[in-house]
Each structure stands twice: as C-alpha cells, then as structure tokens.
Amino acid sequence: MTGKGYYKTFTISSKGDSHVIHGGSYSIPVKNVDFVTWKRNLETGEFWVKLHTISGKEIRLRVNFNELNEILKATGNSVVEYKNGDDDDNMDY
C-alpha cells in the first residue's frame, strides 16, 4: 500500500463469467463493485481509483491510464473508455 491508503498493484482474474479484482491484501468479486470513481493526480499523472462496494466499503487503487480502462471494462463499463485528458468544455460539473 502506498500513500493515502491507495494500493499500487492489482490483478483481474477470471473463471468463466466470474471476475475478481485482487491484490496483496484484498479481493473483491467484480459483481460486488457498485460503481467506480477516479481522479487524475496532476503531479504524477496517475489515477486514483475507488471501487465502491455494495456494502458501502471502498477499495482504493493508484493506476495508470491503461489500468484505469482495464478496471472500467472489468467492472461492466465496456462501453466507457476514458480518454486521457477528457477535457470537454461543454460538460457541466
């Protein structure tokens, strides 16, 4: 685990239709991930990702651009692809 409680490593394992995201001290079936949020760290270029679970807990990961898209696809967001720098002036926040 590195800085602010974010894990730096993860693996996505699959067996049939079951997928699990796991690391050195955590494991969560993808079906238990309710939603995913992320924020880009402008200083390092990394992304801080939170896997929000159905139980209300969260798993925090520090990932790169490709790993972010890998997580998005694994959690059922196959039609979502984050494009590095998604700067859209027409978006309302």
N, C-alpha and C positions, 0 to 999 in steps of 0.2 A: 504494500500500500504506500502511496506517495502523496504528499501534500493534500490537505483539506479532506482527507478521507476518501480520495479517489484511487481506485485500483488502476494499475497501468497495463495489466495483462488480462486477457480473456480468451476463451475458446468457445466456438459454437459446435456442438456435437449433435449428430442426427442419427436416429434409428427409426426407419420407416417414416411415419408422419410426426414423430416426436422430436423436438429440438430442445436443447438445453444450452444455456449460456453459463459458463463456469470459469472459475479461476482458482487461485491457491487456497482461498478460504470461503468461497461462496459458490452456490449452484442454484440456478432457478430455471424451471421449465418455462420455455417461451410462452406457453399458454397462460402462465400466471402473470405476465407483464401486461398491465392495464394500458399504459401509454409511455412514450419516450419523449424526453425533452433534452435539448442540448444548447450549448452556448460556446462560441468560439473565444478562446483566450488570445487576444490580440498580441500579447507579448511573445507567446511561444508558438502560435499557430495551431496548437492542439485544440481539441474539442472536449468540453466537459459534458458528459452524457449522464443522465439519470434514467434508470429503468424503474418506473413507478409500478409497484405491485398491487394486485387486487387487495391484499391485506393492509395496504397503506404504508408499507415499508418501501425503501428505495435502495438501489444499488448504484453506486457512482463509479464511473469509468473515465479515464483520460485516454482519448483515442486520436488517431489521425483521420484525415479526410476519407480515405478508403475504408477504414474500420467503421466509421460512422455509417456509411452507406451499407456496409455488411450487416451491421446491427439493425438498421432500418428494414432491410429486406427480411432478415430472420424473424423480426417481430411482427411480420404481417403487413408491412408497408411496402410491398413490392412495386407499387406504382409511384412511390415517393423516392426521388433521388435528389439529395442535397447537392447543389452545385456550389462549389467553393466560392464564397463571396456573394451569395444570393442577395445582391443589392438591387432591390426593386423600389424605386421612388414612389410607385403607385400604391404601396402597401400601407394600410393604416395599422398603427400599433396602439 
